[in-house]
Amino acid sequence: MNILLLGSGGREHAIAWKLAQSPKLKKLFIAPGNPGTASVGTNLNLNILDFEAVKRAVIANAIDLVFVGPEEPLVKGIHDSFLSDQRVKQIPVIGPKKEGAQLEGSKDFAKAFMIRHSIPTAAYKCFVSGQNREAKQFLTQLKPPYVLKADGLAAGKGVVISEDINEANITIDEFFDGKFGEASKKIVIEEFLKGIELSVFVLTDGKSYVILPEAKDYKRIGDGDTGLNTGGMGAVSPVPFADKDFLQKVEDRVIIPTIKGLLKDGIDYKGIIFIGLMNDNGNPFVIEYNVRMGDPETEVVIPRIENDLVELLDLTGKGKLSECKISISDQVATTVILVSGGYPDVYEKGKVITGLNEIEEVIAFHAGTKLVDGSIVTAGGRVLALTCISHSADESLLKSYKAASIIGYEGKYYRTDIGKDLKQYI
């Protein structure tokens, strides 16, 4: 098969790395890709939000299947665009159509879906621009901390958790004043869930599903989960506090009702469902849905999948996922993210990266890099995901951190405590 993978981050490098291992793969194209994906496939310089350009590339390269990495093309309807075009309508697109993508594209849509289908989640209320007074009044009915979410896509930054009601009131005004443009013209305010977070990933053809490895990521910039929220500073899989009984509850109370709910609502969904969960005293509550793999969770989830990923995606596109049995490694995968100094605030790009050829037993998935005059340089906030898979979390983390010390560039920063909080559960 010829496959086109859309995206350019660490998630896409990890997916491309896995796809390239398949004997069923003929050619792999990544658009726009990065220097890491270029080592396992052919990068195409495309704007993936220009659906016409994507379709032309599909035709020109005889693509048999398209896998959409990030959420924005899905929310904007790339799958629908393919289905409405006679030239490419027969090409399977792995990723939901626009309606299904609203599970991530609208917090209000997702919460209403959960309530409608009795999926455990926090109590909430939705407000639109101009309802500042009503939103602030609702806050007085809740106990701190207060959880405020921009309804639409906000690049992972549209969630604010505040202990102070005055600060929460200011956030409401900022959201409605357009802090995230149209994304925050509608907001969701919900009760705070106590517990410990994890992510579960499901691949579905709309009727059948397979459960991929679970993961825990680390979102704060500083050790001990301090400082600003980022896209993710590291991840671990499996998650030791998510035992067999808990994961069975997740399947029974969340995954099955989600798949059945999509069917009941007439939403044809082929692709990934990312379920952000809170483990509250052994009971799962859904924090959010995403309609694609998480980043950096992908960098620890993908290496633990023993199946041929091309075959999994092919069966998904054909609606035959029931023919597959998922096989997951019992080894532990860890990833440590190297970021640019100043991230997630202001940071500089273009810093030459050294040491990539010196690391051992670790895969350096490229997240924000660029090839300039023969050198790999930094090109984003999150730069590299250093992933190791080994027999224990301690061993994997030791190797990930050794690689983090070897790789160098001006302003390099990483958290030093990834996975430490999980030792109490082992």
N, C-alpha and C positions, 0 to 999 in steps of 0.2 A: 504493500500500500504506500502511496504517497500521502504524507500528512502535512498539514499546515497548522502550526501552533502560533496563536496570537499572544503577544506580550513581550516584555523586555526585562523582567526582574529575576530575583533569585528563585521565585516559584517556577518561572518558565524554564530556567536553566535546569532545575531539578527534574522537571517533567521531561524536558528534551533529553537529558542524560539517561533517563529510564526508557524512553521510547527508542532511543538509539540502540539499546541492547536487544531489541526484538528481531528475530529472524523473519518476521512478517513485514518488517519495514523495508520499503524500497528506497524512498528518499524522504528526508525530513527537512522542512522549511520552517523558519521561525521569523515572524514579523512583529516588530523590527529586530528583536533579539538583542544580544550583547556579545562581548568578546568570549564569554563562557559558552553561550549557545553556538557560536561559530565553530567551536571545537568538536561539536557533535552533529552539526547540520549546516544548512545554508541559510544565512540571514537575508531577509528581504527588506529593503528600506521602504517601509510602508507606514502610512498613518492608518492605524487600525480602526479609527472612527470614520474613515472614508470608505464606506461599505462598497462603493462602486470600484474603488481601487483594489480592495481585497478580493472582490469577485473576479476582476480581471486577472489577478495573480493566480487565483484558483484555476481558472481556465487555461492560462498560459503554462502552468506547471503540472497540469493533469492531476490535480489534487483529488484524492478519494475520500478524505475526511478532514474536517476542520475542528480543532479543539481550542476553545476560547479560554484564555488564562484569566484576565482581569474582568472585573464586574461591569465597567462602564459600557463596553460594546454591547453587552447583554441587556443592560437596562435601557439602552437606546435602540434595541431591536435588531441586532445583526442577524439573529436566527430568522426572524420574520422576513427580513429583507431577502435572505436566500430563498425562503419558501415562495416568495412572491415573484421570483425571477426564473423564467423558463430555462435559462441557460445553466442554472446551478441548483435548482430546487431539489434535484435528486442527490445532491452531496450532503451526507449527514453532518450536522453541526452539533457538537457536544457542548451543551450549555443551553439553558432554558430560553424559551421565547419571551417576549417583552412582558407578558402578563405574569408568568412565573417568576421572572426576574424582579418583580415588585417585592418579593420576599426580602430582598436586600435594598431595593430602590426606595422603599417607603416603610419606615418604622411603623406607621399607623396601619398600613395594609398587613404587615407581618403580625402585629399584635392582635388585630381583628381576626386574622386567620387562626391564630392560636386559641383565642377565646371561643371561636365558632366550633373548633374541633376538639375542645377540652384538652388542650396540650398545656401542661403546667408552666405558668409564667407569672411574673410579677403583675399586680394590679396596676392599672394605668389610666390616663386620660389624655386626650389629644386636644391641642389648641392651635388656632391659626392666627396669623398676623392681625393685630388689632385687639386681640383678646388678652392683652397684657394683664389687665386687672383680674380677669377670671383665672388666668394661669397662676398668678400670685396668691389669689384666694385659695386655690386648690393646694398650694404648698403648705398652707397653714393647717391643713387636715392630715399632713404626713409627718412622720418623725424623721429627723435627720439620720444619715446623710440623704440629700436630695439628688435624684438622678434625672438629668435633663438631656434629651436627645434631639438633634436636628432630624427631621423626618427623612430627608433625602440623602444622597451621597455627599460626604464631606471629607473624603480622603482619609477616613479613619480618625478624624479629629472632632467629629460632631457630637461627642458624648462628654458631658461635664458632670462630675460627682462632687457635691459640695456639702460640707458640714454646717455651713453658715447660711441662714435663710436670706440675709441681705445680699450676700454674694450670689446666691441662686436667683434672686430677683434681678440683679444686674445682668446675669447671664440671659435671662428671659428677654430683657430689653435688647441686648446685643444680638441675640438670635433673630428676633423679629425685625431688627434694624438692618438685617441682611449680612451678618457676619460670614455666613456661608452661602450668600446669594439666595437663590430660590430654595435651596436645600433646607434652610432654616426658617422659611416663611411659615412652616407648620412645624410644631414641636410635640414631642411625646414626653410627658412627665410620669415617672413610675416609682413605685415603692422600691426601696433598696433591698436587695437580696443578700443575706449573709452566707458565707461559705467559701469554698475554694473553686476557682474556675478551671475549666478544661474545654477542649474542642473535640467534637466527634464529626467524622466525615462519611458521607454516604454517596455512592454512585448509583444512579437509578435510570432505568429506561422508561420510567413512567408507571410501571406496574411492579416489576421486580426490582430488587436492590441488593447491593453488597455493602457491608460495613467495612470501611477502611480503618487503619490504625488511628487511635485517639492520640491527642497531643496536648501538652500544656505549654503556652508561650508566656513570655515576660515582656510586658508592654512599657513599663516605666524606664526612663533613661538611667536612673541611678540604682546602685546596689540597695538591697532591702526594699525594692519596689518604691523608691522615692523619686521625686522630680517629675518632669513633664512626661505626658503620654507620647509614645512613639508608635511606629508601625510594628514594633516587635524587636526585642534585643536578644532573643534566643528562644530555644524550644527543646522539649524532651518528649520522647515517645518510647515505650508505653508510659502511662501515668499510674504510678503505684497506688494512689488512693482510689483509682477507678477499678475496683475488683470485679470479678465475674458477676456477682449479684447486682452491683450498681449498673454495670453495662447492660445487663438483662432488663433492668428497669428502664434504662434509656431506650432500648429497642421497643419494649412493650408500651411505654407511656409517651414516647416522643416520636421515634422513627416510624413505627407502624401507623399511628394516627396522622402523621405528616403525609406519608405516601397516600393513605386512604383519603385524606382531606383534599389533596391535589386532584385525585380522581373524581371525588364527589363534586368538587367545584368546577370540573371540566377543564382543568389546567393540564395541558400536555407538557410534561416536564422530562427532558432528557439531559442529564448532566449531574453535576456535583451539588449536594446540599451540605453546607457547612453549618453545624449546629453549635453555637456558643452556649455552654451550659454552666450552671452553678450547682455544685454538689453541696446541698444543704442537709447536713446530718444524714447522708446516705440517700437523699432523694434528689432527683434531677429536676431543675427548673431551667427553661429556655431563656437565655438573655437576648439572643438575636439569631437570625438566620443570615447566612451569606450564600450566594449562588455560584461560588467558585471555591477553589482551594485557598486556604489561608496562607499568609506569608509572614513569618518564617516557618509555620507548621509544616508546609509542604516539604521543606528540606529535611524533616525527620520522618514524615509519614511515607513519602515515596520510597526511600531506601528500604523500608521494612516490608513492602509489598513484594511477594515472591512470584506473583502471576506475571504473565506477559501483558504489559500495559496496552500495547497495540490491540491485542485480542480483546481485552476488557472494553476498550473504547469502540471497537468494531461491533461487538455484541450489543453494546448500549445503543449505538446508532441503528442497528437492525431490530431493536426491541426484543432481543433474545438473551438478555442478561441472566435469565433463569437457568440457562445452560451452563453457567459458570459457578464454580465454587472458589471462594476467595482463600488465599493462603498467605498467612502473615508470619514473618520471622519473629522468634521470641527474643531476639537480641534487642539491645537498647541503642537508640539513635539520639544523638545530641547535636545541637548546633549553637554556635556562639557567633553573634553578629558583630562585625567590625563596622563602625560608623565614622563619619566625618566629624571632626571637632566642631562643637557648636550646635550640632543636630540635637533636637528637632527644630531649633531656632535657626539663626543665620549661620551658614557654613560655606567654606570655599570649596571649589571643585578644581580638577586638573592636577592633583598631587600624584606624582609618580609612585606606583606600588612596586615594592621589591619583595623577594622571598617566595613568590608563588611556586617556583620550581624547586624549592627546598623543603617543602612540607611533605610528610609521609603519613600514610594511613588515614588521611583526612581529605575530603572532597571540598574544594573551595568553589562554592556556587556563587556566581557573579550576580550581584544585585544592582549596584550602581557603578558600573565601570565603563570605560571607553578606550579604544585603541587609537593613540595619537603618535604619529611618527615612530611607530614600532614599539612604543611603550604602553603598558596598561596603566591608565590613570583613573583617579576617582571622578565619578560623574553623578553622584547622588548623595543623599544623607546616609542611607544604609549602603554599604559598599560591598561587603562579602559575607557569606554565610559559611562558616567552617564546620562541616558536618562529619561526624565519625559514627560508625556503627560497630558495636563490640558486645562482649558478653555481660557487661555491667555498666551502670550509669557512671560509676567512678572512673572506670577505664576509658569510656568514651569521652567524658569531660576532660580527663587528663590530656588526651590527645588533641581534642579541640582547642584547649587552652595553650598547649605547646605550639600548635600552628599559629595561634593568635599572637604569640610572642615572637615568632619568626618573621611573619609578614610585617612589613613596615611601610609607612607613608606619613607625611607631615600631618599632625593633628589626629592620628589614630586613637580611637577610644573604644572600649568595650566593657561590659559589666563583668565583674569577677565572681558573681554568686549564682550563676545559672545552675539550676538543679539542686542547690543546697537545701532549699525548703522541703524537698521531697524525701530527704533521708529519713525523716521521722516516720515515714509510711512504709519503709522497706524492711 
